[in-house]
Amino acid sequence: MEVEDGQWMIKGMAWDDPYRIRTWQELVNWINEVGFLPFFSNEIEGFSAEEHVSPDFWWTGDREQDPWEWREIIASSRQVAYGKFFDQRAGFISLEWLPYFVNFRRNGYDFDSRWEDGLASRREKIIMDMLTDKDEDGDMIFPDTQILSTELKKKAGFGGKKPGPDGTAPLKNFPGTITALQMQTYLVIVDFHRRVNKRGEEYGMPVSVLLPPEAIWGYEKVTDKYSEDPAVSAAKIFDRVKELYPEADDNAIRKLMGIK
């Protein structure tokens, strides 16, 4: 998206363009082909879902044509990973490339190890503890029921006036904390649901459901590249973008991919 005369302008392809992506499954197929893809346009021209779909149906609620609806369908299909992975903005990663991002972004750390080494914040720890547990052998397990991000915020003690789960002061910046955990690939968005009132009726806008990627695709698959130097994984991600967009500015690639 771009701002023109104070208004957000959506990019995209003409309706009759033969290269236009026409369905959410076509978008998934293209994500799997390129490996990973930001949702919205960015400094690398052409490297987004936005630029390859029609600009005419955004936020219309049309499940067949609206890319904003497609992101919900794609997240729940779990054919690819969806979350805020690209410069704190949304995008998709194929399951083939997800282990490279996990290894690079986590720098080889499982979350518990990151916490033990003092590299994670208390806010991140509280959220991750609510979405994971340990069995008798110390292995990671996950809750049977999904929790809406709105409910997660409340239970984790963000906002409001009540102390957090650990008895300390109410926590702040839930959106920033959740985004940081997605950028580090400890969480992905796996579904969207509308809230339900006391009468059992749905209301409001769909709300995201977040889980560790290991809960969806398994620990071994997600951490498959832990044996690789994280810098090597980062270089492979950079090289893939450069292969697809050879004219792209190197600094723009590094910024978008989070490569320092």
C-alpha positions, 0 to 999 in steps of 0.5 A: 500500500502507498499513501497518495494525497493522504489516502492509502492506495492499494496496488494490484493487477488488472482484472483481466491480467492473465498473471493475476492471482485469482484464488487463495489456493493459487496464492498458496501455490505461489508462496510455495513456489517462491518460498516466502512472501510479504502480504503488502507491498514494500521497498522491493517492487513486486515482492508481495501478495498485494501486487499480484491480486486485484485491488478491487475487492479488498475489505469487501468480505467476499471470501472468494475474491477478498485477499483480506479474507484469504489470509484467514483461509490460508492461516487456517489451512496451515499449508503455509505459515502466516504471521508478522514475519517481515519488518513487523508486517504480515506475510507468509512462509512456506513449510520448506523455508520455515525451518531456515527462518526459525533457525535464523530468527531464533539464533538456534534458541528454543524459547526456554533457552532464550529465557534462561540466558536472559534474552527474552522479556518477562512479557514474552515469557508470560505469553509463551507459558500460556501457550505451552507446557511441559510433560513429565519428561520435560518435553514441550506440549500444547493446550488442547483448546485454542485461545483468542488473542483478545482473551490471551491479552486479558489472561496474560495480564496486559492492560487493565488494573489487575496484576499479571499472572505472576502477581506483578503490575499489569503489563503493557504493549501486548501488540508489540510483544506478540509481534516480537514473538512472531518476528522471532518465529516463536508464534504464528497465526493459525486461525481467526474466530469471532468472539462469542457473547453470553448468548452464544452469538458471534460478534465483532471482527475476527480475532487471531489465534496464535500458537507456536509453529511446533504445535502445528507442524511438529518440533522436528520439522520446525527446527530441522535447520538447528544444526546449521549456523544461523548466519548460513540460514540468513544468507540463504534467505537473502540469496533467495530474494536476490535470485527472485529480484536481482535489482532489489537493493541489498539494504532493503532486503536485509531490512525486510528479512530482519538481517543485521 
